[in-house]
Amino acid sequence: MTAILAQPYNFEIPDGGKMALVIIDMQRDFLELGGFGDALGNNVRLLQAIVPTVKELLETWRSLSFPIIHTIECHKPDLSDCPPSKLKRGKEGLKIGDVGAMGRILIYGEQGNNIIPELTPKEGEIVILKPGKGAFTRTNLEELLQKHDITHLVITGVTTEVCVQTTMREANDRGYECLLVEDGTESYFPEFKQSTIEMVRAQGGIIGWTTDSKSILSALSIM
């Protein structure tokens, strides 16, 4: 068994347990100037700060041939998979499907919808196209986790309080053990990130565990 130093207590990976790295929605529209996040008035530089950490974890997972899962929040060009409540959300500015600086907002295949170049998925890595905030909603993620006997998820990406937290809660309800990487996730609102970290590890880890990338890399170095 391998133990990663974490809160509220060590995150344990049993012998034979498969641990996947989950990288949530590291898309150009959320992280780059001129993208959707920027157009909504957010400071995208806050999100850019985690790119080196996520990249280091990604390269480590690749070197160990551990399973890697990327998610992309996106919709079909005709928006048939976008609920009206999501499509109409917001009173001002760009909405889903509108044309932004990098193409139509949250439409699969548009430039802004692509994962940032530093984290581009490689052949063989799982890419989940999700129409919702959670990675399990209306996707085949659970089927793929079962197929590959994955039991533990190390979760990174953006934003902490929205798609990251939603995915972690969905996974917890399905019996997966989840570890949130504190320096591998970020929000446009720092206080929301901190609140989420405290919520998921409260009450003895009611949703899961949290730790930093250094602790994960240290534990992996002795596996």
C-alpha positions in Angstrom: 0.0 0.0 0.0 1.2 3.5 -0.8 0.3 6.5 1.4 0.2 10.1 0.3 0.5 12.7 3.0 -2.8 14.5 2.8 -5.6 16.1 4.9 -7.6 15.1 6.9 -5.4 12.0 6.9 -3.2 10.0 4.6 -4.6 9.1 1.2 -4.0 5.4 0.9 -3.7 3.5 -2.4 -4.0 -0.3 -1.9 -1.7 -2.6 -3.8 -3.3 -3.2 -7.2 -5.4 -0.1 -6.9 -5.2 2.0 -10.0 -4.8 5.8 -9.6 -5.8 8.0 -12.5 -4.9 11.7 -12.9 -8.0 13.7 -13.8 -7.3 17.1 -15.5 -10.5 19.1 -15.7 -11.3 21.7 -18.4 -7.9 23.2 -18.9 -9.2 24.9 -22.0 -8.0 28.0 -23.9 -11.4 29.8 -23.4 -11.0 29.5 -19.6 -7.3 30.3 -19.3 -6.2 32.6 -22.1 -6.7 36.3 -22.7 -9.4 36.9 -25.2 -11.2 33.7 -24.1 -14.7 33.2 -22.6 -13.4 33.6 -19.0 -11.6 36.9 -19.9 -14.7 38.2 -21.8 -16.8 37.7 -18.6 -14.4 39.9 -16.7 -12.4 37.3 -14.9 -8.7 37.4 -14.2 -7.5 34.4 -16.2 -3.9 34.8 -14.9 -5.1 33.2 -11.7 -5.9 30.0 -13.6 -2.6 30.1 -15.6 -0.7 29.9 -12.3 -1.4 26.1 -12.0 -0.2 25.1 -15.5 3.4 24.2 -14.4 2.1 22.0 -11.6 -0.5 20.2 -13.7 2.1 19.7 -16.4 4.6 18.2 -13.9 1.9 15.8 -12.7 0.9 14.9 -16.2 4.5 14.1 -17.2 5.0 12.0 -14.1 1.8 10.0 -14.8 3.0 9.5 -18.4 6.4 8.3 -17.2 4.8 5.7 -14.9 2.2 4.7 -17.6 -0.6 5.5 -15.1 -4.1 6.3 -16.5 -4.8 9.9 -17.5 -8.2 11.5 -18.0 -8.7 14.9 -19.6 -12.2 16.6 -19.6 -13.5 19.3 -22.0 -16.7 21.2 -21.3 -18.3 21.5 -24.7 -21.4 21.2 -26.8 -22.4 20.1 -30.2 -22.5 22.9 -32.9 -26.4 22.7 -33.0 -26.5 23.0 -29.2 -28.9 20.0 -29.0 -27.0 18.8 -25.9 -27.2 22.1 -24.0 -30.1 22.5 -21.6 -32.1 25.7 -22.0 -31.3 26.7 -18.4 -27.6 26.6 -19.2 -27.9 28.2 -22.6 -29.8 31.2 -21.4 -27.8 31.8 -18.2 -26.4 35.3 -17.8 -28.0 38.6 -18.8 -25.1 40.3 -20.4 -22.1 39.5 -22.6 -21.2 36.3 -24.5 -23.3 33.1 -24.1 -22.7 29.5 -25.1 -22.7 29.3 -28.9 -21.9 32.9 -29.4 -18.8 33.9 -31.5 -15.9 35.0 -29.3 -12.3 35.8 -30.1 -11.4 32.1 -30.5 -14.5 30.8 -32.2 -17.9 29.9 -30.8 -18.1 29.6 -27.1 -18.0 26.1 -25.6 -18.5 24.4 -29.0 -16.4 21.3 -29.6 -13.7 21.8 -32.2 -13.5 25.5 -31.9 -10.0 27.0 -31.1 -11.1 28.3 -27.7 -12.5 24.9 -26.8 -9.2 23.1 -27.2 -7.1 22.2 -24.2 -4.1 24.5 -23.8 -1.0 23.4 -25.8 1.1 22.7 -22.7 -1.4 20.0 -21.6 -2.5 18.6 -25.0 -3.6 14.9 -24.6 -1.5 12.2 -26.2 -2.8 9.1 -28.0 -4.1 6.6 -25.5 -5.2 9.1 -22.9 -8.9 9.3 -22.1 -10.7 12.5 -23.2 -14.2 13.1 -21.8 -16.4 15.5 -23.6 -18.9 16.7 -21.0 -21.9 18.9 -21.6 -22.3 19.6 -17.9 -20.2 20.7 -15.0 -19.6 17.2 -13.7 -17.5 14.8 -15.7 -20.0 11.9 -15.0 -23.1 13.6 -16.2 -24.2 12.3 -19.7 -20.7 10.8 -20.3 -19.2 7.3 -20.3 -16.6 8.2 -17.7 -17.8 5.6 -15.1 -17.9 2.9 -17.7 -14.3 3.7 -18.7 -13.1 3.8 -15.0 -14.6 0.3 -14.5 -13.1 -1.0 -17.7 -9.7 0.1 -16.6 -10.2 -1.0 -12.9 -9.5 2.6 -11.7 -10.4 3.0 -8.0 -8.6 6.3 -7.0 -8.7 9.7 -8.7 -6.2 12.5 -8.3 -8.1 15.6 -9.4 -6.7 18.8 -10.9 -8.1 21.6 -13.1 -10.6 24.4 -13.2 -12.5 25.9 -11.7 -12.3 24.5 -8.2 -15.7 25.4 -6.9 -17.6 24.5 -10.1 -16.5 21.7 -12.5 -13.8 20.3 -10.2 -16.0 20.1 -7.1 -19.0 18.8 -9.0 -16.9 16.0 -10.5 -15.4 15.1 -7.1 -18.8 14.9 -5.5 -20.1 12.8 -8.4 -17.1 10.4 -8.0 -17.6 10.2 -4.3 -21.2 9.2 -4.7 -20.1 6.4 -7.0 -17.5 5.0 -4.6 -14.3 6.4 -6.0 -11.6 7.7 -3.6 -10.7 11.3 -4.6 -7.6 13.4 -3.8 -7.8 17.1 -4.8 -4.4 18.7 -5.6 -4.5 22.1 -3.9 -1.8 23.7 -6.1 -3.2 21.9 -9.2 -6.6 23.5 -9.1 -7.7 27.2 -9.3 -10.6 29.6 -9.4 -11.3 33.1 -10.6 -12.3 33.7 -6.9 -9.5 32.6 -4.5 -12.0 32.6 -1.6 -14.2 30.1 -3.4 -11.1 27.8 -3.9 -10.3 27.9 -0.3 -13.9 27.2 0.8 -14.1 24.2 -1.6 -10.9 22.7 -0.2 -12.2 23.0 3.3 -15.6 21.6 2.4 -14.4 18.4 0.6 -12.0 17.4 3.5 -14.4 18.3 6.3 -15.9 15.8 8.7 -13.1 13.2 8.2 -13.0 13.6 4.4 -16.7 13.6 3.6 -16.0 14.1 -0.1 -12.3 13.3 -0.2 -8.8 14.4 0.6 -6.6 17.3 -0.3 -2.8 17.6 -0.6 -0.1 19.4 -2.6 1.7 18.2 -5.7 5.0 17.8 -3.8 3.5 15.2 -1.5 2.1 13.2 -4.4 5.4 13.3 -6.3 7.3 12.3 -3.2 5.0 9.2 -2.7 5.2 8.2 -6.4 9.0 8.4 -6.3 9.1 5.3 -4.0 6.4 3.2 -5.8 
